Amino acid sequence: MAVLNLKQKLAILSDAAKYDASCASSSGAKRSSRDGAGVGAVTGGMGVCHAYTPDGRCVALLKILLTNFCLFDCVYCINRVSSNVPRARFTVEEVVRLTLDFYKRNYIEGLFLSSGIIKSADYTQEQLNLVAKTLRQVHDFRGYVHLKLVAGSSPELAAEAGLYADRLSVNIELPRDDAFPRLAPEKNSADITAAMGEVHARIVVSRDRTLTGKRPPKFAGAGQSTQMIVGADGASDADILARADGLYGDYGLRRVYYSAFSPIPDSSAILPSRRPPLMREHRLYQADWLMRFYGFERDEITADAADGMLDLTHDPKLAWALANRAAFPVDVNTADRERLLRIPGLGVKSVDRLLRVRRLKAVTLDDLGRLAGSIKRMKPFVITSDWRPGGLTDQVDLGLRLAAPIIAPVQMSLF
Amino acid sequence: MYAVELAHETDWEGWRAGARALRLAEIPPDQVTWQVGPALGLFEGAAPPKPPVGAGFPAPPGLFDLAQEVILNRDPMRFDLLYRLLWRARETPRLVEIFTDPDVRRAEILRRQVREAVHKMHAFVRFRRIDAADAPETYLAWFEPPHRVLARGVGFFVDRMANLRFSILTPDACAHWNGENLRLTPGVEAPPDRAEDEWEDYWRIYFASVFNPARLNPDVMTQHMPRRYWRNLPEAEVIEGLVTSAQGRTDAMVRAGPSRPSARARRRTV
C-alpha cells in the first residue's frame, strides 16, 4: 500500500467526517491561555464559525476521523467496511499537529474527533482519548474539543473522555429501533442509550458540589449531543421527533442534529443514492426549536401532521396556528409570554423586546413590524392598539395566502 | 450653532464630555455639529459652554453602553444620533428600551452591525507565521473590518494566543501582542508583504473536503461569509471551483448506483 502523506490523509479523513452535522463550538466553560502554557480559549458564548463551505454549513472545528477503517457495515455510511473509499489513518501526533497549527492561524475553534471502529470499541475509544489527553496535558491546549464516544466502550473510557472533552456525542443515527438489524447490523440502540446514560450521570454528578463543598472535576462542560439521519429508513417525522424528545428528556442532551441522508460516492444496494431531503431536515430543526425554546409539546406539533410528516409548505409554527385558529388572535399588549411565543413570525428575541416596550407604550402594528421585521404573516393572528384582524383569522384560504414562497393563484383554463 | 471637535473617529471620551456639556447647557441637537479633527472652514461653531462645577444629571440607563458600541460604526451621523438620544432621554429616561422608536431602532441597527463586525473579525482573521528560525513564534494578519472594531475585539486573540506573539494590521489601527502587553498603533494603508504560509494549503484541502456537493447552497454561504471578506481568506480561492463542479459530482453519485462490496468486506463474509 502506498504511503500517504499528511495532505492526502487530511483529504480522506475530513471527507469521511463531513456527514456528521455537528460543528458547534458553543457553550463550553469560558477559559483562556492567559494563565496557561499553550494556546486556546473558549469564549463561553455562542461559538465562532470560522468559515462557511458552499453548502452553507459552518466550519468551527477541525472535524476529522482518526481513521476511516471500520469493522462495521452500516449501509448509510461512507466508511462502512463494504465501501470502496480510500482508507487512511492519522497518528495521534498528526492530529495534534493539525489541530494546533490550524488553531494558531485562527482557522478553527478546536477539534471534533471521531473514528471508524477498529479492533474493538475500547481500543478505538482509547485512541480518541489519547489525542485529547495529549492536546490537554502535553500542549495545555485550552480550545474546544468534541470527542465521539464509541457505543459499547467501557465506562472508564467514557469517564476519561469527559475530563478532556468539552462535548461528547454518541450518534443514534436511526430514529427507529427496528431499523438497526437491516441498516446497522453491528449496532443496537441499547448500547447507544447506555453510553448516553453514562455520560448524563457523570455530567449531573460533576455539577453538584460534594458534601464537603468541593467541586468535582469538570466533565464534558458543553454537554452531549447526538445525530439522526433523516430519510434513510422509513421513519416518519413524528418518529424522529419522538426519539428526539425522549433523548432530550432522558439524557439531558444539548442538541439533537438532524442530517438529511445524502448521496455518498460509494452507496450500498440496500440504500441507493438519492438527493437529500433538505426541506424536511429544515422543518425538523424548526420543530425541535419549538419544543426547546417556544414551549410547544411534541404532540401539538405532530397532531395535525398527515402520516406523521410535517407540512413542507408552512413552517411548523404557522402550521400549528392555522390548525388552531381558536387560539388567535393574540393581543400583543396583554398576552403573557407563553402566548406571544405562539404568534407566527415572532421569535424569542422579539417577544422579549416586545415585553419591555409594552411597559412603556401601547404597541401598534407598525411597532410590531419594527420589532419583528415583517408583519405579513403575523397580521391575521394579532391584535394591536390599532389593528384587529376581524374575520381574517378564520379565512379558509389563509394557509394558501401565507405559504412561503407565495404561491400565485393558478388561473383556471377555459378549455 | 455649536461644534464639538473630536480627537479621532472613535473618540468616546470626547463625545461624552461634549454631549454632557451640551445637555447641561440645554442646547438641542439641531444646533450642534460634530467633527473629527479641527474644522476646515464650512461648519464652524462655538464650543459648548463649560458646565458649572458639580453640575450633572443621571445617565439614562443603557444609553452609554449603547453609545460605546455605536461610536465604532462608520455611519457618519452616529454622533448626532447618539446626542439626539441623550437629549430625548430628558423627557423619556428609559428611551433606549423603546425598541420601536425610530431613533432607538437606528441605534440598535448600528450596534448590531458593530457586534457583527466584531464577531466576523473573530471568525475571519487569518494569521500567517512569520518568525525566522530561532526567533519566538510570531504570527501576522491583515484584516479589513467594515467598522472600527479592532480594539474592541482584539482580546479574543490574546485569550487564544497569550503565549505567542502576533500583530493584526487594519486600515484603522494595528494591534501588537508581544507575549505580555498589547500595544495599539495607527492603521496602515496596505497589507504587508508576507511570505506564504504552507498551512494555507492544508486549510484549503480541509475546506474543500468537508464541503458536501449534494447540499450546495452558495446563498447561505455568502449570507454568513460576505464576499467583502473573501480577498483576505485563503480558502476563498477554491470556492468557485467547488460551486461549479458540485452539480456534476452529485449527479454522478446519484447515477452511479450501488457499488460492489469491497474486497475487505467480501473476505469477511466468506
Chai-1 contact restraints between the chains, C-beta under 6 A:
chainA,res_idxA,chainB,res_idxB,connection_type,confidence,min_distance_angstrom,max_distance_angstrom,comment,restraint_id
A,K7,B,I205,contact,1.0,0.0,6.0,A-B,restraint_1
A,L10,B,I205,contact,1.0,0.0,6.0,A-B,restraint_2
A,L10,B,Y206,contact,1.0,0.0,6.0,A-B,restraint_3
A,A11,B,I205,contact,1.0,0.0,6.0,A-B,restraint_4
A,A11,B,S209,contact,1.0,0.0,6.0,A-B,restraint_5
A,S14,B,Y206,contact,1.0,0.0,6.0,A-B,restraint_6
A,S14,B,S209,contact,1.0,0.0,6.0,A-B,restraint_7
A,S14,B,V210,contact,1.0,0.0,6.0,A-B,restraint_8
A,D15,B,S209,contact,1.0,0.0,6.0,A-B,restraint_9
A,K18,B,V210,contact,1.0,0.0,6.0,A-B,restraint_10
A,K18,B,N212,contact,1.0,0.0,6.0,A-B,restraint_11
A,S32,B,D159,contact,1.0,0.0,6.0,A-B,restraint_12
A,S33,B,A162,contact,1.0,0.0,6.0,A-B,restraint_13
A,S33,B,N163,contact,1.0,0.0,6.0,A-B,restraint_14
A,R34,B,A162,contact,1.0,0.0,6.0,A-B,restraint_15
A,V39,B,M161,contact,1.0,0.0,6.0,A-B,restraint_16
A,A41,B,D159,contact,1.0,0.0,6.0,A-B,restraint_17
A,A41,B,R160,contact,1.0,0.0,6.0,A-B,restraint_18
A,V48,B,H122,contact,1.0,0.0,6.0,A-B,restraint_19
A,V48,B,A123,contact,1.0,0.0,6.0,A-B,restraint_20
A,C49,B,A123,contact,1.0,0.0,6.0,A-B,restraint_21
A,H50,B,A123,contact,1.0,0.0,6.0,A-B,restraint_22
A,A51,B,E235,contact,1.0,0.0,6.0,A-B,restraint_23
A,Y52,B,M221,contact,1.0,0.0,6.0,A-B,restraint_24
A,Y52,B,H224,contact,1.0,0.0,6.0,A-B,restraint_25
A,Y52,B,M225,contact,1.0,0.0,6.0,A-B,restraint_26
A,T53,B,F211,contact,1.0,0.0,6.0,A-B,restraint_27
A,P54,B,F211,contact,1.0,0.0,6.0,A-B,restraint_28
A,P54,B,L216,contact,1.0,0.0,6.0,A-B,restraint_29
A,P54,B,P218,contact,1.0,0.0,6.0,A-B,restraint_30
A,P54,B,M221,contact,1.0,0.0,6.0,A-B,restraint_31
A,P54,B,I239,contact,1.0,0.0,6.0,A-B,restraint_32
A,P54,B,L242,contact,1.0,0.0,6.0,A-B,restraint_33
A,P54,B,V243,contact,1.0,0.0,6.0,A-B,restraint_34
A,D55,B,F211,contact,1.0,0.0,6.0,A-B,restraint_35
A,D55,B,N212,contact,1.0,0.0,6.0,A-B,restraint_36
A,D55,B,R215,contact,1.0,0.0,6.0,A-B,restraint_37
A,D55,B,L216,contact,1.0,0.0,6.0,A-B,restraint_38
A,D55,B,N217,contact,1.0,0.0,6.0,A-B,restraint_39
A,G56,B,N217,contact,1.0,0.0,6.0,A-B,restraint_40
A,G56,B,V220,contact,1.0,0.0,6.0,A-B,restraint_41
A,G56,B,M221,contact,1.0,0.0,6.0,A-B,restraint_42
A,V81,B,R264,contact,1.0,0.0,6.0,A-B,restraint_43
A,V81,B,A265,contact,1.0,0.0,6.0,A-B,restraint_44
A,S82,B,P261,contact,1.0,0.0,6.0,A-B,restraint_45
A,S82,B,S262,contact,1.0,0.0,6.0,A-B,restraint_46
A,S82,B,A265,contact,1.0,0.0,6.0,A-B,restraint_47
A,N84,B,S259,contact,1.0,0.0,6.0,A-B,restraint_48
A,N84,B,S262,contact,1.0,0.0,6.0,A-B,restraint_49
A,D101,B,W199,contact,1.0,0.0,6.0,A-B,restraint_50
A,R105,B,F127,contact,1.0,0.0,6.0,A-B,restraint_51
A,R105,B,W199,contact,1.0,0.0,6.0,A-B,restraint_52
A,N106,B,V125,contact,1.0,0.0,6.0,A-B,restraint_53
A,N106,B,F127,contact,1.0,0.0,6.0,A-B,restraint_54
A,Y107,B,W203,contact,1.0,0.0,6.0,A-B,restraint_55
A,S262,B,N212,contact,1.0,0.0,6.0,A-B,restraint_56
A,S262,B,A214,contact,1.0,0.0,6.0,A-B,restraint_57
A,P263,B,A214,contact,1.0,0.0,6.0,A-B,restraint_58
A,P263,B,M253,contact,1.0,0.0,6.0,A-B,restraint_59
A,P263,B,V254,contact,1.0,0.0,6.0,A-B,restraint_60
A,P265,B,M253,contact,1.0,0.0,6.0,A-B,restraint_61
A,D266,B,S259,contact,1.0,0.0,6.0,A-B,restraint_62
A,S267,B,P258,contact,1.0,0.0,6.0,A-B,restraint_63
A,S268,B,P258,contact,1.0,0.0,6.0,A-B,restraint_64
A,A269,B,P258,contact,1.0,0.0,6.0,A-B,restraint_65
A,P272,B,P258,contact,1.0,0.0,6.0,A-B,restraint_66
A,S273,B,M253,contact,1.0,0.0,6.0,A-B,restraint_67
A,S273,B,V254,contact,1.0,0.0,6.0,A-B,restraint_68
A,P276,B,A214,contact,1.0,0.0,6.0,A-B,restraint_69
A,R353,B,F99,contact,1.0,0.0,6.0,A-B,restraint_70
A,R356,B,E97,contact,1.0,0.0,6.0,A-B,restraint_71
A,V357,B,I98,contact,1.0,0.0,6.0,A-B,restraint_72
A,V357,B,F99,contact,1.0,0.0,6.0,A-B,restraint_73
A,V357,B,T100,contact,1.0,0.0,6.0,A-B,restraint_74
A,L360,B,I98,contact,1.0,0.0,6.0,A-B,restraint_75
A,D367,B,T100,contact,1.0,0.0,6.0,A-B,restraint_76
A,R370,B,T100,contact,1.0,0.0,6.0,A-B,restraint_77
A,R370,B,R105,contact,1.0,0.0,6.0,A-B,restraint_78
